[in-house]
Amino acid sequence: MNKDIARKLIAIVASEKKNLSQYSKQDFVTTLSFKRSLMDPESVEKFVDKSAESGLIMSKEGSLSPNFSTSGIVVPLDFSVDM
């Protein structure tokens, strides 16, 4: 998994849910699959699991939160994912 792309995907979810610091797996699926059409729902679930394994996302009591600051990440308008 490319960590730069993973950070951008996590930043996209964080920007959609501005007032939250913790997210559910469903927040990732809704944002990345349905709102942005970047990945299919099954790929998003695999992405979240791999991100947690690699330490990009922390999982605590069913809530997910980034393990880095998402405020400085720039995601281009034409950003796409090939997974």
Secondary structure, DSSP 4 states (H G I P E B T S, - for coil): --HHHHHHHHHHHHHHTTT-S-B-HHHHHIIIIIIS-SS-HHHHHHHHHHHHHHTSEEEETTEEEESS--TT----TT-----
